[in-house]
Amino acid sequence: MTTAKRDTYTPETLLSVAVQVFNERGYDGTSMEHLSRAAGISKSSIYHHVTGKEELLRRAVSRALDELFGILDEEHARVGRAVERLEYVVRRMVEVLISDLPYVTLLLRVRGNTGTERWALERRRDFDHRVADLLKAAAAEGDVRVDMEGRLATRLVFGMINSIVEWYRPGGGGTTAGDVADAVVRLVFGGLRKAE
């Protein structure tokens, strides 16, 4: 891990370093001393900007959640047939996951041990339910298969997307974010769409 230089320190770089350390060590396994060393600043400098590591966690998972919920406000997620909106949302979820990979990785690893983690899990469930509602609407409109239970289909879709954090590395292997998004959409909707 590289240590940030004091002259380039900002609250945003502190957050970036914290996310990196949380992802490497786990949130519970990270101390303020670990954060201080990784950021190249004193613990008192960190406390000048945040109340502690839980505030850094909240800022980090908020960033990921805000990006994900923002997808649902985009025009293509709100207008048109439900299956088209669902396809758009799935594609954008992959794009957001890859563009904010460290932040989304951290979000997917929270376990509910702190108030912030429980809050993040609740918001994640809310997002998941909203996407599941799109799938139900697509089924009601007759555009997706009805021989597969909706909750199972939703979990499988999320499982595929969320697994990307475990293997995707930017710039590695020549696979772009667009390639991954295209593959996920083809696999998901090749299986979900009702045969013509």
C-alpha positions in Angstrom: 0.0 0.0 0.0 1.3 3.4 -0.9 1.4 6.1 1.7 -0.2 9.5 0.9 2.0 12.5 1.2 1.0 15.2 3.7 0.9 17.9 1.0 -1.7 16.1 -1.0 -4.0 15.2 1.9 -7.6 16.2 1.6 -10.8 14.7 3.2 -11.4 13.0 -0.1 -8.0 11.3 -0.2 -8.4 10.3 3.5 -11.7 8.7 2.5 -10.1 6.9 -0.4 -7.3 5.6 1.8 -9.8 4.5 4.5 -11.8 2.5 1.9 -8.6 0.8 0.7 -7.6 -0.1 4.3 -11.1 -1.2 5.2 -11.2 -3.5 2.1 -7.8 -4.9 2.9 -8.1 -5.4 6.6 -11.9 -5.5 7.1 -13.7 -2.7 8.9 -13.5 -4.4 12.3 -9.8 -5.2 11.8 -8.9 -1.6 11.0 -7.7 0.7 13.8 -7.2 4.5 13.7 -3.5 3.7 13.8 -3.8 1.7 10.6 -5.6 4.6 8.9 -3.1 7.1 10.2 -0.1 5.1 8.8 -1.8 4.5 5.5 -2.7 8.2 5.1 0.7 9.4 6.2 -0.9 11.8 8.8 -1.3 11.8 12.5 -4.4 10.4 14.2 -5.2 13.9 15.5 -5.2 15.2 11.9 -7.8 12.5 11.1 -9.9 13.5 14.1 -9.7 17.1 13.0 -11.9 16.1 10.0 -13.9 13.1 11.2 -15.2 11.8 14.5 -13.7 8.4 13.9 -13.5 5.4 11.6 -17.3 4.8 11.6 -17.9 8.3 10.1 -15.4 7.3 7.3 -17.4 4.1 6.8 -20.7 6.0 6.6 -19.2 8.4 4.1 -17.9 5.6 2.0 -21.0 3.4 1.9 -23.1 6.6 1.4 -21.2 7.3 -1.7 -21.9 3.8 -3.1 -25.5 3.9 -2.1 -26.1 7.4 -3.5 -24.7 6.2 -6.9 -26.9 3.1 -6.9 -30.1 5.0 -5.9 -29.2 7.7 -8.4 -29.7 5.0 -11.2 -33.3 4.7 -10.2 -33.8 8.4 -10.8 -32.4 8.4 -14.3 -34.9 8.8 -17.1 -34.4 5.3 -18.7 -35.0 3.8 -15.3 -38.3 5.6 -14.9 -39.9 5.7 -18.4 -40.9 2.8 -20.7 -41.8 -0.8 -20.4 -40.7 -2.4 -17.1 -38.4 -4.9 -18.8 -36.5 -2.1 -20.6 -36.2 -0.1 -17.4 -35.0 -3.3 -15.6 -32.4 -3.9 -18.3 -31.2 -0.3 -18.1 -30.9 -0.6 -14.3 -29.0 -3.8 -14.4 -26.5 -2.4 -17.0 -26.1 0.8 -14.9 -25.6 -1.3 -11.7 -22.6 -3.0 -13.3 -21.2 0.3 -14.6 -21.6 1.9 -11.1 -20.0 -1.1 -9.4 -17.0 -0.9 -11.7 -16.6 2.9 -11.6 -16.8 3.0 -7.8 -15.4 -0.5 -7.3 -13.7 0.1 -3.9 -16.7 1.8 -2.4 -19.2 -0.7 -3.7 -16.9 -3.5 -2.5 -16.9 -2.1 1.0 -20.7 -1.7 0.8 -21.1 -5.4 -0.1 -18.9 -6.4 2.8 -20.7 -4.7 5.7 -22.2 -7.2 8.1 -24.3 -5.2 10.5 -22.0 -5.0 13.4 -22.4 -1.2 13.9 -25.1 1.3 13.5 -23.7 2.5 10.2 -23.5 -1.0 8.9 -27.1 -1.8 9.9 -28.2 1.5 8.2 -26.2 0.5 5.0 -27.8 -3.0 5.0 -31.3 -1.5 5.3 -30.7 0.9 2.4 -29.2 -2.0 0.3 -32.4 -4.0 1.0 -34.5 -1.0 0.0 -32.6 -0.8 -3.3 -32.9 -4.5 -3.9 -36.7 -4.3 -3.3 -37.0 -1.5 -5.8 -35.2 -3.5 -8.4 -37.3 -6.6 -7.6 -40.4 -4.5 -8.0 -39.2 -3.7 -11.6 -38.9 -7.4 -12.2 -42.4 -8.0 -10.9 -43.7 -5.3 -13.2 -42.0 -6.8 -16.2 -43.6 -10.1 -15.4 -47.0 -8.5 -15.0 -46.5 -6.9 -18.4 -45.8 -10.3 -19.9 -42.2 -9.6 -20.9 -40.3 -11.9 -18.6 -40.7 -15.6 -17.8 -43.2 -16.4 -15.0 -42.0 -20.0 -14.5 -39.2 -18.7 -12.2 -40.0 -17.3 -8.8 -39.3 -13.5 -8.7 -37.3 -13.4 -5.5 -35.0 -16.2 -6.7 -34.5 -14.5 -10.1 -33.7 -11.2 -8.3 -31.2 -12.9 -5.9 -29.5 -14.7 -8.8 -29.1 -11.4 -10.8 -27.7 -9.6 -7.7 -25.4 -12.5 -7.0 -24.0 -12.3 -10.5 -23.5 -8.5 -10.4 -22.1 -8.5 -6.8 -19.6 -11.2 -7.6 -17.8 -8.8 -10.0 -16.1 -7.1 -7.0 -14.3 -10.4 -6.3 -12.6 -10.8 -9.7 -12.8 -7.6 -11.8 -9.6 -5.5 -11.8 -9.6 -2.3 -13.9 -7.2 -2.5 -16.8 -6.6 -6.2 -16.2 -7.0 -8.7 -19.1 -8.4 -6.1 -21.5 -12.0 -6.5 -20.3 -13.7 -3.2 -20.1 -16.6 -2.1 -17.9 -18.7 -2.0 -21.0 -17.7 -5.6 -21.9 -18.8 -6.8 -18.4 -22.1 -4.8 -18.5 -22.9 -6.2 -22.0 -22.1 -9.8 -20.8 -24.3 -9.5 -17.7 -27.2 -8.0 -19.7 -27.0 -10.8 -22.3 -26.9 -13.5 -19.7 -29.6 -12.1 -17.5 -32.0 -11.1 -20.1 -31.3 -14.1 -22.4 -32.7 -16.1 -19.5 -35.3 -13.8 -18.2 -37.1 -12.5 -21.3 -40.1 -14.5 -22.4 -39.4 -16.4 -25.6 -41.0 -14.6 -28.6 
